[in-house]
Amino acid sequence: MDAFMGAMRRLLSTCSPAADCNSSRAIKTLSLSFYMSSTHLCSIGRAVEDVVTHNATERLEFNISLSSGNKTRFGKQFMSFSRSCRVTFRCLTSRDGNGASKPALTLENLAFGHSDVTNLINACDRLDHLTLSCCRLVKHSAVKIDTPCSGIKELKFIYFMCTWIELISVRKLRQVRCVCWPFENPPVRLGYVPELRDVSLFNKAMAWQAPFKLSECLSRSAKNLSRLILNFGHQMIWIQPEHPKHLTTIFRNLTDVYLNCIFPECDLNWTMFIVQAAPALLNFTLYRNQHPCVKTSEHSAQKTNMLPEPSKDWKHLNLKLLVMAGFEEEDKVTNYLRLFMERAVGLKRIELRGKHPCDKCNATDLELESTRSLVDKASRYRIKERLTHESSLSVKITIC
Protein backbone atom coordinates (compact mmCIF):
# COMPACT_ATOMS: atom_id res chain seq x y z
CA MET A 1 0.00 0.00 0.00
CA ASP A 2 2.94 2.36 0.60
CA ALA A 3 4.13 1.69 -2.96
CA PHE A 4 0.57 2.14 -4.24
CA MET A 5 0.24 5.51 -2.50
CA GLY A 6 3.60 6.67 -3.88
CA ALA A 7 2.62 5.76 -7.42
CA MET A 8 -0.79 7.38 -7.04
CA ARG A 9 0.69 10.65 -5.72
CA ARG A 10 3.11 10.81 -8.65
CA LEU A 11 0.25 10.21 -11.07
CA LEU A 12 -2.09 12.76 -9.55
CA SER A 13 0.65 15.37 -9.24
CA THR A 14 0.79 15.55 -13.05
CA CYS A 15 -2.49 17.43 -12.89
CA SER A 16 -2.15 20.68 -11.00
CA PRO A 17 -5.28 22.04 -9.31
CA ALA A 18 -4.62 25.29 -11.10
CA ALA A 19 -4.50 23.60 -14.50
CA ASP A 20 -7.23 24.10 -17.02
CA CYS A 21 -9.67 21.21 -16.62
CA ASN A 22 -9.92 20.99 -20.41
CA SER A 23 -6.17 20.67 -20.91
CA SER A 24 -4.47 17.46 -21.97
CA ARG A 25 -3.12 17.05 -18.43
CA ALA A 26 -6.57 16.99 -16.84
CA ILE A 27 -7.62 13.56 -15.54
CA LYS A 28 -10.90 12.54 -17.15
CA THR A 29 -10.96 8.90 -15.97
CA LEU A 30 -9.61 7.58 -12.66
CA SER A 31 -9.92 3.87 -11.81
CA LEU A 32 -8.32 2.64 -8.56
CA SER A 33 -8.07 -0.92 -7.24
CA PHE A 34 -6.70 -1.30 -3.72
CA TYR A 35 -6.87 -3.35 -0.52
CA MET A 36 -8.45 -2.10 2.66
CA SER A 37 -5.83 -0.37 4.79
CA SER A 38 -6.89 1.89 7.66
CA THR A 39 -3.62 3.84 7.53
CA HIS A 40 -4.03 4.73 3.87
CA LEU A 41 -7.77 5.19 3.29
CA CYS A 42 -7.91 8.86 4.30
CA SER A 43 -4.85 9.68 2.18
CA ILE A 44 -6.47 8.00 -0.83
CA GLY A 45 -9.71 9.85 -0.22
CA ARG A 46 -8.05 13.26 0.07
CA ALA A 47 -5.91 12.73 -3.02
CA VAL A 48 -8.88 11.62 -5.13
CA GLU A 49 -11.06 14.40 -3.75
CA ASP A 50 -8.46 16.95 -4.84
CA VAL A 51 -8.56 15.57 -8.39
CA VAL A 52 -12.35 15.41 -8.78
CA THR A 53 -12.73 18.88 -7.23
CA HIS A 54 -10.37 20.63 -9.66
CA ASN A 55 -10.89 18.55 -12.81
CA ALA A 56 -13.76 17.70 -15.09
CA THR A 57 -13.42 14.04 -14.11
CA GLU A 58 -15.98 12.01 -16.05
CA ARG A 59 -15.37 8.53 -14.63
CA LEU A 60 -14.30 7.54 -11.13
CA GLU A 61 -14.16 3.87 -10.19
CA PHE A 62 -13.10 2.00 -7.03
CA ASN A 63 -12.38 -1.71 -6.68
CA ILE A 64 -11.78 -2.34 -2.98
CA SER A 65 -10.79 -5.77 -1.63
CA LEU A 66 -9.91 -7.44 1.65
CA SER A 67 -7.27 -10.15 1.29
CA SER A 68 -7.54 -11.38 4.88
CA GLY A 69 -8.60 -10.19 8.30
CA ASN A 70 -11.75 -9.29 10.18
CA LYS A 71 -14.52 -8.56 7.65
CA THR A 72 -16.64 -6.78 10.24
CA ARG A 73 -13.85 -4.44 11.36
CA PHE A 74 -12.85 -3.58 7.81
CA GLY A 75 -16.49 -3.14 6.84
CA LYS A 76 -16.84 -0.50 9.55
CA GLN A 77 -13.63 1.18 8.37
CA PHE A 78 -14.94 1.29 4.82
CA MET A 79 -18.23 2.88 5.86
CA SER A 80 -16.28 5.43 7.93
CA PHE A 81 -14.13 6.07 4.85
CA SER A 82 -17.23 6.68 2.71
CA ARG A 83 -18.68 9.12 5.25
CA SER A 84 -15.43 11.08 5.70
CA CYS A 85 -14.84 11.41 1.95
CA ARG A 86 -18.33 12.36 0.81
CA VAL A 87 -17.15 14.43 -2.16
CA THR A 88 -15.17 11.50 -3.52
CA PHE A 89 -17.99 8.98 -3.14
CA ARG A 90 -20.56 11.36 -4.59
CA CYS A 91 -18.46 11.40 -7.78
CA LEU A 92 -18.27 7.63 -8.25
CA THR A 93 -19.62 6.88 -11.72
CA SER A 94 -18.87 4.53 -14.60
CA ARG A 95 -20.68 6.45 -17.31
CA ASP A 96 -18.71 8.02 -20.12
CA GLY A 97 -19.57 9.98 -23.25
CA ASN A 98 -20.17 6.80 -25.25
CA GLY A 99 -22.50 5.30 -22.68
CA ALA A 100 -20.04 2.51 -21.80
CA SER A 101 -20.70 0.78 -18.52
CA LYS A 102 -18.44 -1.01 -16.04
CA PRO A 103 -18.46 -1.34 -12.24
CA ALA A 104 -18.02 2.06 -10.63
CA LEU A 105 -17.74 0.52 -7.17
CA THR A 106 -16.75 -3.10 -6.50
CA LEU A 107 -16.44 -4.29 -2.91
CA GLU A 108 -15.05 -7.69 -1.94
CA ASN A 109 -14.94 -9.63 1.33
CA LEU A 110 -16.50 -6.99 3.58
CA ALA A 111 -19.19 -7.28 6.26
CA PHE A 112 -21.91 -4.62 6.43
CA GLY A 113 -24.41 -3.42 8.98
CA HIS A 114 -28.14 -3.76 8.36
CA SER A 115 -28.60 -0.44 6.51
CA ASP A 116 -25.05 0.11 5.22
CA VAL A 117 -25.73 -0.88 1.59
CA THR A 118 -28.74 1.45 1.36
CA ASN A 119 -26.80 4.30 3.02
CA LEU A 120 -23.87 3.78 0.67
CA ILE A 121 -26.04 3.92 -2.47
CA ASN A 122 -27.83 7.02 -1.22
CA ALA A 123 -24.51 8.74 -0.46
CA CYS A 124 -23.13 8.11 -3.97
CA ASP A 125 -25.21 10.50 -6.09
CA ARG A 126 -23.70 9.49 -9.42
CA LEU A 127 -23.16 5.81 -8.73
CA ASP A 128 -24.79 3.68 -11.40
CA HIS A 129 -23.11 0.27 -10.98
CA LEU A 130 -22.40 -1.52 -7.69
CA THR A 131 -20.89 -5.00 -7.34
CA LEU A 132 -20.75 -6.78 -3.97
CA SER A 133 -18.64 -9.94 -4.09
CA CYS A 134 -18.22 -12.42 -1.21
CA CYS A 135 -19.64 -9.88 1.22
CA ARG A 136 -22.06 -10.48 4.08
CA LEU A 137 -24.11 -8.83 6.78
CA VAL A 138 -22.76 -8.57 10.32
CA LYS A 139 -26.03 -10.05 11.58
CA HIS A 140 -27.50 -12.84 9.46
CA SER A 141 -30.63 -11.19 8.11
CA ALA A 142 -32.11 -9.82 4.87
CA VAL A 143 -30.45 -7.13 2.79
CA LYS A 144 -33.16 -4.54 2.19
CA ILE A 145 -32.34 -1.79 -0.27
CA ASP A 146 -34.69 1.17 -0.34
CA THR A 147 -33.20 3.95 -2.49
CA PRO A 148 -36.04 5.56 -4.48
CA CYS A 149 -34.04 8.72 -5.27
CA SER A 150 -30.73 7.09 -6.24
CA GLY A 151 -29.41 6.83 -9.78
CA ILE A 152 -28.19 3.25 -9.41
CA LYS A 153 -28.75 1.28 -12.63
CA GLU A 154 -26.93 -2.02 -12.09
CA LEU A 155 -26.63 -4.20 -9.01
CA LYS A 156 -24.57 -7.38 -8.91
CA PHE A 157 -24.44 -9.75 -5.93
CA ILE A 158 -21.84 -12.54 -5.99
CA TYR A 159 -22.01 -15.04 -3.13
CA PHE A 160 -23.54 -12.48 -0.78
CA MET A 161 -24.17 -14.00 2.67
CA CYS A 162 -27.60 -13.07 4.05
CA THR A 163 -31.07 -14.59 4.34
CA TRP A 164 -32.36 -12.96 1.17
CA ILE A 165 -32.01 -9.79 -0.92
CA GLU A 166 -34.98 -7.44 -1.12
CA LEU A 167 -35.05 -4.44 -3.44
CA ILE A 168 -37.87 -2.39 -1.95
CA SER A 169 -37.69 0.68 -4.21
CA VAL A 170 -34.91 1.26 -6.73
CA ARG A 171 -36.59 3.39 -9.37
CA LYS A 172 -33.80 3.64 -11.96
CA LEU A 173 -32.47 0.10 -11.68
CA ARG A 174 -32.08 -1.48 -15.14
CA GLN A 175 -30.13 -4.66 -14.41
CA VAL A 176 -29.82 -7.04 -11.46
CA ARG A 177 -27.55 -10.09 -11.27
CA CYS A 178 -27.35 -12.69 -8.52
CA VAL A 179 -24.55 -15.24 -8.71
CA CYS A 180 -24.14 -18.30 -6.44
CA TRP A 181 -26.32 -17.36 -3.50
CA PRO A 182 -25.66 -19.49 -0.37
CA PHE A 183 -29.11 -19.00 1.20
CA GLU A 184 -32.57 -20.43 0.58
CA ASN A 185 -34.62 -19.57 -2.49
CA PRO A 186 -35.75 -17.22 -3.87
CA PRO A 187 -32.50 -15.24 -3.93
CA VAL A 188 -33.95 -11.81 -4.59
CA ARG A 189 -37.37 -10.22 -4.13
CA LEU A 190 -38.05 -7.28 -6.37
CA GLY A 191 -40.28 -4.44 -5.22
CA TYR A 192 -40.71 -1.18 -7.11
CA VAL A 193 -38.28 -1.37 -10.06
CA PRO A 194 -40.15 0.26 -12.99
CA GLU A 195 -37.04 0.66 -15.22
CA LEU A 196 -35.77 -2.92 -14.85
CA ARG A 197 -34.76 -4.44 -18.21
CA ASP A 198 -32.43 -7.32 -17.43
CA VAL A 199 -32.49 -10.07 -14.78
CA SER A 200 -29.71 -12.67 -14.54
CA LEU A 201 -29.63 -15.52 -12.01
CA PHE A 202 -26.80 -18.08 -11.81
CA ASN A 203 -26.61 -20.82 -9.21
CA LYS A 204 -25.60 -24.42 -8.65
CA ALA A 205 -28.42 -25.58 -6.41
CA MET A 206 -27.51 -26.98 -3.02
CA ALA A 207 -29.45 -29.67 -1.17
CA TRP A 208 -31.19 -27.12 1.10
CA GLN A 209 -32.37 -24.93 -1.79
CA ALA A 210 -35.86 -25.91 -2.94
CA PRO A 211 -37.13 -24.81 -6.37
CA PHE A 212 -39.07 -21.54 -6.38
CA LYS A 213 -41.57 -19.81 -8.63
CA LEU A 214 -40.41 -16.87 -10.72
CA SER A 215 -43.52 -14.96 -9.66
CA GLU A 216 -42.17 -15.06 -6.09
CA CYS A 217 -39.02 -13.29 -7.23
CA LEU A 218 -39.93 -10.89 -10.02
CA SER A 219 -42.03 -7.75 -9.78
CA ARG A 220 -45.18 -6.67 -11.59
CA SER A 221 -43.77 -3.14 -11.57
CA ALA A 222 -41.01 -4.24 -13.99
CA LYS A 223 -43.12 -3.56 -17.05
CA ASN A 224 -40.07 -3.08 -19.27
CA LEU A 225 -38.34 -6.38 -18.49
CA SER A 226 -36.90 -7.53 -21.83
CA ARG A 227 -34.16 -10.08 -21.05
CA LEU A 228 -34.06 -13.03 -18.65
CA ILE A 229 -30.97 -15.20 -18.12
CA LEU A 230 -31.11 -18.31 -15.91
CA ASN A 231 -27.98 -20.42 -15.47
CA PHE A 232 -28.38 -23.74 -13.62
CA GLY A 233 -24.69 -24.72 -13.53
CA HIS A 234 -25.47 -28.25 -14.85
CA GLN A 235 -27.22 -29.03 -11.55
CA MET A 236 -30.83 -29.25 -10.40
CA ILE A 237 -33.34 -26.99 -12.14
CA TRP A 238 -34.18 -24.55 -9.35
CA ILE A 239 -37.19 -23.02 -11.12
CA GLN A 240 -40.63 -24.41 -10.33
CA PRO A 241 -43.01 -24.32 -13.32
CA GLU A 242 -46.20 -22.37 -12.70
CA HIS A 243 -49.31 -21.38 -14.58
CA PRO A 244 -48.37 -18.79 -17.24
CA LYS A 245 -51.15 -16.44 -16.08
CA HIS A 246 -49.06 -15.63 -12.98
CA LEU A 247 -46.23 -14.34 -15.16
CA THR A 248 -47.95 -12.77 -18.18
CA THR A 249 -48.03 -9.29 -16.65
CA ILE A 250 -44.33 -9.50 -15.73
CA PHE A 251 -43.29 -11.02 -19.08
CA ARG A 252 -45.44 -8.88 -21.37
CA ASN A 253 -42.39 -7.14 -22.91
CA LEU A 254 -39.88 -9.98 -22.52
CA THR A 255 -38.09 -10.53 -25.86
CA ASP A 256 -34.99 -12.62 -25.05
CA VAL A 257 -34.65 -15.68 -22.80
CA TYR A 258 -31.47 -17.65 -22.13
CA LEU A 259 -31.64 -20.91 -20.16
CA ASN A 260 -28.01 -21.90 -19.65
CA CYS A 261 -26.19 -25.03 -18.42
CA ILE A 262 -29.17 -27.39 -18.28
CA PHE A 263 -27.94 -30.89 -17.40
CA PRO A 264 -28.16 -33.17 -20.49
CA GLU A 265 -30.51 -35.75 -18.96
CA CYS A 266 -33.13 -33.13 -18.17
CA ASP A 267 -36.44 -33.19 -20.00
CA LEU A 268 -37.03 -29.83 -21.68
CA ASN A 269 -40.82 -29.63 -21.87
CA TRP A 270 -40.94 -27.67 -18.60
CA THR A 271 -39.47 -24.64 -20.40
CA MET A 272 -42.67 -24.14 -22.38
CA PHE A 273 -44.42 -22.31 -19.51
CA ILE A 274 -41.94 -19.43 -19.95
CA VAL A 275 -42.63 -19.26 -23.68
CA GLN A 276 -46.37 -19.28 -23.11
CA ALA A 277 -46.16 -16.51 -20.49
CA ALA A 278 -44.16 -14.16 -22.76
CA PRO A 279 -46.29 -13.06 -25.75
CA ALA A 280 -43.61 -10.64 -27.08
CA LEU A 281 -40.80 -13.22 -26.94
CA LEU A 282 -38.60 -13.17 -30.07
CA ASN A 283 -35.52 -15.25 -29.21
CA PHE A 284 -35.29 -18.37 -27.04
CA THR A 285 -31.91 -19.99 -26.30
CA LEU A 286 -31.10 -23.25 -24.51
CA TYR A 287 -27.61 -24.42 -23.51
CA ARG A 288 -27.54 -28.05 -22.36
CA ASN A 289 -23.98 -29.17 -23.04
CA GLN A 290 -21.84 -30.52 -20.20
CA HIS A 291 -18.15 -31.47 -20.26
CA PRO A 292 -16.39 -34.11 -18.11
CA CYS A 293 -14.55 -31.35 -16.25
CA VAL A 294 -17.83 -30.22 -14.62
CA LYS A 295 -17.88 -31.70 -11.11
CA THR A 296 -20.86 -32.15 -8.81
CA SER A 297 -20.45 -31.19 -5.16
CA GLU A 298 -21.51 -33.66 -2.48
CA HIS A 299 -23.79 -30.89 -1.16
CA SER A 300 -25.51 -30.36 -4.51
CA ALA A 301 -29.25 -30.85 -4.82
CA GLN A 302 -30.37 -34.06 -6.49
CA LYS A 303 -30.99 -33.70 -10.20
CA THR A 304 -34.61 -34.56 -10.92
CA ASN A 305 -36.69 -34.36 -14.03
CA MET A 306 -39.66 -32.03 -14.04
CA LEU A 307 -42.51 -33.44 -16.04
CA PRO A 308 -45.31 -30.86 -15.93
CA GLU A 309 -48.33 -31.43 -18.10
CA PRO A 310 -47.95 -28.87 -20.92
CA SER A 311 -50.88 -26.56 -21.53
CA LYS A 312 -52.90 -27.32 -24.59
CA ASP A 313 -54.46 -25.19 -27.32
CA TRP A 314 -52.14 -22.21 -27.14
CA LYS A 315 -50.02 -20.66 -29.88
CA HIS A 316 -47.15 -18.20 -29.81
CA LEU A 317 -47.31 -15.69 -32.67
CA ASN A 318 -44.13 -13.63 -32.34
CA LEU A 319 -41.25 -15.97 -31.52
CA LYS A 320 -38.81 -16.06 -34.45
CA LEU A 321 -35.61 -17.84 -33.33
CA LEU A 322 -34.88 -20.97 -31.30
CA VAL A 323 -31.23 -21.79 -30.49
CA MET A 324 -30.17 -25.02 -28.83
CA ALA A 325 -26.51 -25.62 -27.92
CA GLY A 326 -25.47 -29.13 -26.96
CA PHE A 327 -27.85 -30.66 -29.48
CA GLU A 328 -27.83 -34.43 -29.84
CA GLU A 329 -29.96 -36.68 -31.97
CA GLU A 330 -32.19 -38.26 -29.36
CA ASP A 331 -35.93 -38.75 -29.18
CA LYS A 332 -36.66 -36.44 -26.22
CA VAL A 333 -34.82 -33.55 -27.90
CA THR A 334 -36.45 -34.11 -31.28
CA ASN A 335 -39.91 -34.41 -29.68
CA TYR A 336 -39.29 -31.18 -27.77
CA LEU A 337 -38.34 -29.37 -30.96
CA ARG A 338 -41.45 -30.63 -32.70
CA LEU A 339 -43.58 -29.46 -29.76
CA PHE A 340 -41.85 -26.08 -29.97
CA MET A 341 -42.63 -25.81 -33.69
CA GLU A 342 -46.22 -26.76 -33.04
CA ARG A 343 -46.67 -23.99 -30.46
CA ALA A 344 -44.50 -21.21 -32.00
CA VAL A 345 -46.42 -20.74 -35.24
CA GLY A 346 -44.38 -17.65 -36.21
CA LEU A 347 -41.02 -19.45 -35.91
CA LYS A 348 -38.60 -18.61 -38.73
CA ARG A 349 -35.30 -20.23 -37.75
CA ILE A 350 -33.91 -23.04 -35.58
CA GLU A 351 -30.18 -23.26 -34.86
CA LEU A 352 -28.95 -26.58 -33.47
CA ARG A 353 -25.36 -26.45 -32.27
CA GLY A 354 -23.00 -29.11 -31.01
CA LYS A 355 -21.03 -28.89 -27.80
CA HIS A 356 -19.01 -25.75 -27.23
CA PRO A 357 -15.20 -25.96 -26.99
CA CYS A 358 -13.88 -26.35 -23.44
CA ASP A 359 -10.52 -25.04 -22.22
CA LYS A 360 -10.60 -27.09 -19.02
CA CYS A 361 -10.90 -30.67 -20.23
CA ASN A 362 -9.09 -32.81 -22.78
CA ALA A 363 -12.23 -34.33 -24.27
CA THR A 364 -13.12 -31.26 -26.33
CA ASP A 365 -11.64 -32.33 -29.64
CA LEU A 366 -12.99 -35.85 -29.39
CA GLU A 367 -16.45 -34.62 -28.44
CA LEU A 368 -16.56 -32.08 -31.24
CA GLU A 369 -15.35 -34.68 -33.72
CA SER A 370 -18.00 -37.10 -32.50
CA THR A 371 -20.69 -34.43 -32.78
CA ARG A 372 -19.66 -33.52 -36.30
CA SER A 373 -19.62 -37.16 -37.39
CA LEU A 374 -23.07 -37.60 -35.90
CA VAL A 375 -24.63 -34.84 -37.93
CA ASP A 376 -23.22 -35.75 -41.31
CA LYS A 377 -25.13 -35.10 -44.48
CA ALA A 378 -27.42 -38.12 -44.20
CA SER A 379 -28.07 -37.47 -40.52
CA ARG A 380 -28.94 -33.82 -41.16
CA TYR A 381 -31.46 -34.84 -43.75
CA ARG A 382 -32.99 -37.39 -41.35
CA ILE A 383 -33.26 -34.87 -38.50
CA LYS A 384 -34.87 -32.25 -40.69
CA GLU A 385 -37.35 -34.82 -41.96
CA ARG A 386 -38.34 -35.75 -38.43
CA LEU A 387 -38.70 -32.11 -37.35
CA THR A 388 -40.76 -31.06 -40.32
CA HIS A 389 -43.00 -34.14 -40.32
CA GLU A 390 -46.63 -33.09 -39.98
CA SER A 391 -45.58 -29.45 -39.62
CA SER A 392 -46.97 -26.78 -41.90
CA LEU A 393 -44.33 -24.21 -40.88
CA SER A 394 -41.62 -23.03 -43.23
CA VAL A 395 -38.74 -23.02 -40.75
CA LYS A 396 -35.07 -22.78 -41.69
CA ILE A 397 -33.18 -25.39 -39.67
CA THR A 398 -29.41 -25.03 -39.29
CA ILE A 399 -27.30 -27.76 -37.68
CA CYS A 400 -23.69 -26.85 -36.88
N, C-alpha and C positions, 0 to 999 in steps of 0.2 A: 504493500500500500504506500510505503514511502516513495518507492520508485514511480508508482502510478501518479502520486501527487506531484512529483517533480516534473514528470513528462507533461502532465496536464497544465501546470503553471507555465511551462515554456510555450506550450501551444496557445494558451489563452493570452499570453503576453504579446503575441503577434498582432493582436487587435487592441489598439489603445482606446480607452473610453472616449477620448476626444476625436477619434477617427470618424470620418463620414460613414454612416451606416450603409451607404450604397457603394462604398469603395470595394475594391477587390480583396481588401484585407478584412472586411467584415465577415463574421461567422454566421452563415445562414442556417447551417445544420450542425447540431451537436448531439452525438450519440455516445453515452458513457456506460460501460459495463464494469462493475466493481463489487467487491465483497463488503459485507457489513463490517465496519470498523469504527467503534465509538470515538476513537481519537482523531479520525479523519473526516467524519461525516460533516461536521460544521464547516471545515475548510473547503470541502467540495461544494457545499451549498453556497457559501459566500462567493467562491470563484465563479460558479455558474450564474449566480444572481447578478454579478457584475457584468457578465457577458450579455445576458438577456435584457438587462436594463438599458444598456448603451448600444445595442445592435438590433437590427431588424431580423432577429432570429426567427426562422420560419418553422424549424423542426427541432424539438428537444426530446430526447429519449433516454430513459434510464433502464438498465438491466441489473438488478441488485440481487446478489446471491449470498447464501450462508453455507460455507463449506462444512463447518462443524460447530458444535457449541449448543447453548441453550436457546431453543427457538423462541421461547416466551420472552426471555430477556432481550434478545435482539429484535423481536417484534415490537416491544415497547420502545426501544431505541429508534427504530425506524419511524414509528408514529411521532415520536418527539422531534425527529429530524424533519418530518413533513410539516409539523406545526411551526417550527422555528425558521423554516425557509419557505414561507408561504409564496413569495414572489416566484421562486424557482418552480415550485410544484404547480402553481397556477398557469405556468407557461408550457407544461408538458403537453406535447401534441405530436402526432405522426403524420399529419396532413401536409402535403406540399402542393405546389402549383399545378401538378399533373394529376392530383387526386390519388396518388399512390398511398398505400396503407401498410403499416407494419406496427408491431407493438411499441407504443409510446412508453409504457411502464410495465416491466416484467419483474415479478417478485418471486423468489424461490426459497423454500425451506424456512418460512417465517410463521410464527404463531400470532394470531390476532385476537383482540377482544371482541365482544359481541357486536359492537357497532362500528368497529374500526374500518371495515371495507366501505360501508356507506359514507362515513366521515371523510375517508380518503377521496372517494369519487366526487363528493360535493366540494372538497377543497381544491380540486384540480379542474378549473373552469374550462380549459381547452382540451382536456384529456378525452381521447376518443377510442382508445384501445388499451385494455388492461388484461394482462395474463397473470394468473396466480398458479404457480406450479409447486406441487408437493408442500403446500401450506396447510395450516389447520387452525381451528379455533382453540383458544386457551381452555374454555369449557366446552365439552362435547355437546353441541346444540346445533340449531339450524342457522345457516347464513341467510339473513334477510336484508335484501338491498332495496331501499326505498329512496330513489333519487330522481324525483319527477322533473327537476329543473336542470339536471346535468346534461352535458352534451355527449356522454359516452355512447359509442356506436357498436363496439365489439367487446364482448366479454368471453374469456377463455379460462376454464377451470381444468387443471390437470392434476389428478389424484389429490383432490382437496378433501381433507379430513373433517367431516362434520356429519350431522344427521340427515340433512338435505339442504338444497339451495333453493331459496325462494326469491324471485324477482317481483317485488310488490308493485312498483311503478318505476319504469325506466323508459320514458317516453320516446327517446330518440334511438334506442337500441335497434340495430339492424341485424346483428349476427351474434349467436350464442353457441359456444362449443363446450361440451363436457367430455372429458377423456378419462377413462379408467377410474370411475368413482368407487371408493371402498365401502360405501354405506348401502342401505337397502334402497330398493326402487320405489318410486321413480326418482331419478337423480336431481331433476330440477322441476320447479313448479312456477309457471309463468303467469304473472298477473297482468297489469296494464302495460302492454308493449305494442302500441299501435303501428310502429314503423318496422317491426321485425320482418326480415326477408329470408333469413337463412338459419336453420337449426341443424347442428351436427352433433351426433351422439356416438361415442366409440367406447365399447366395453367388452371385456372377456368375463362373462357372467360367473360369479362365484356361487357356491352351494347355498348360501344364505340369501341370495338375491332372486326373488320370485319374479316371473314375468309381470309386466304392468301394461295398462292400456294407455295409448297415446293421448287419449282425451283427458287422462289424469295429469298429464304433463304440459300439454300445449294450451294456448289461451285463445278464447274466442275473439279477443281484442286484436289479435294478430291477423288482420284482414288482408295484409299484403304478403303473407308468407308464400314464397315462390320456390324455395329449394329445401329439400329434406334429405339428409345423409345419415344413414344408420349403419354402423360397422359392428359386426358381431364377433370379430376376432376368431372365427372358425369354431366358436363354442356355441353353447345353447342360445337359441333365439329368445331374447329377453323381451320381445314384444308380444302382447296377448291380443289376438284378433278380436275385433269388436264390430258391432253393427255399423255399417258406413254412415248411417244417419247421425251418429254421435260425432262424426268428424267432418261432415260436409261443409258446415259453416267455417271451420278452421282451414279446410283444404280448398276452399272455393277458387283461390288464385294460384294454387300450387301447380307449377309447370315442370319441375325436374325432381325426380326421386332416384336416389342411389342406395341400394341395399348391398353392402359390401361384406366380403369374407363370410359368406354363408357356408356352413360345412357341407361337403359334397353329398352326404347321405340324406340330407334334409329334403323333404317334400316341399315343393314350391307353391302349391295351390293357395297356401295361407296368404300369400302376397296380394292376392286379388282384391282383398277388402280395401287396401290402400288405393288401388286403381279405381275402384268403384266410388270411393269417397271423394275423389279429386276430379271433378268434371272438366277442369281446364288443363289437365296433365297432357304434356307434349312428349316428354322423353322419360323412359323408364329403363334403369340400368341395374343388372344383377351381376355380382361377382361371387362365384362359388368355387374358385380354384383353391387348392390347399397343397402345399409342398411338404415333403418329409421333415423339413427343418422346423415346422410348426409343432411345438410341444404343448401338451395339455397338463396343467397344474393339477396336483392331487386335490386341491381345494375347489376346482372348477365344478360348475353345475353340470349335472348329467344332461347329455345331448338327447333330446326327445323330439320325435316328429309331431308336428301339429297338423291335425287332419280335420279342419273345420269344414262343415258342409257349405260349399260355395253357393252364394245367392243365385237365383235363377232369373231369367227374363230381364236382364239388364244389358245395355249396350253403352260403350264409350265412344263418343263421336269425334273427339279431338286428338287423341293420342296418335302420334305419327311414327315414333321410333322406339324399338325395343332392342336393347343391347344385352347380350349374355356372355360374360367371360367365364372360362372354365367349362365350355360346352363339351359334352360327350354324347355319343350316340347311344342313348339308353331310353327305354320306354317311358319312364316317368318324366324325363325332360321333354321328349317329343310330345307326349300327351299334354304337358303344361303349355307348350308353345301353341299347340292346336287350340287349347282352351282360350289362350290369350288372343289368338286370331279371331276366334268366334265372338269374343266380347268386344274387342277393340276394332270396330267396323271401319274406322278411318285410318287404320294402320297402313303406312307406306313402305316402311323398311324394317328388316330384322337383320341385326349383325350378330353372328355367332362366332365367338373367338375361342381359341385354344387357351391353354394355360400360359400365364404371363411368365417371363423370365424371372429367375430368382438368383440373387447374388449370394445367398446364404447356404445353399445346398448344392451338392454335386449332381443332382438328378435332373437339372434343368434341361440340358441338351438331349438326354435320353427321352424325357417326357415330351419335349417339343417335337422331337423326331417321331415319337410314337403317335402324337396327336396329328401331325401332318400326314403320316401314313394312313391313319384312320380315315381321314376325310379326303381321300383321293378322288379322282374324277367320278368313278362309278359310285362311290359312297355319297358324294355330294348330290348326285342325281337322285339316289335313293332317298336321302333325307328330304330333299325338296319335294319329291313325290308324296312322301308321307305327310308333310306339313300342309301341302296344298290340297290333299285329298278331301273332297266334300266341302271345300272352301270356295266361296265366290269372290274373295278378295284378290285384288291384283297387288301383291306384296313382293317387293324386291328382297330376296334373301341372299345375304352374303356370308360365306363361311371362310374364316381365315385363321 
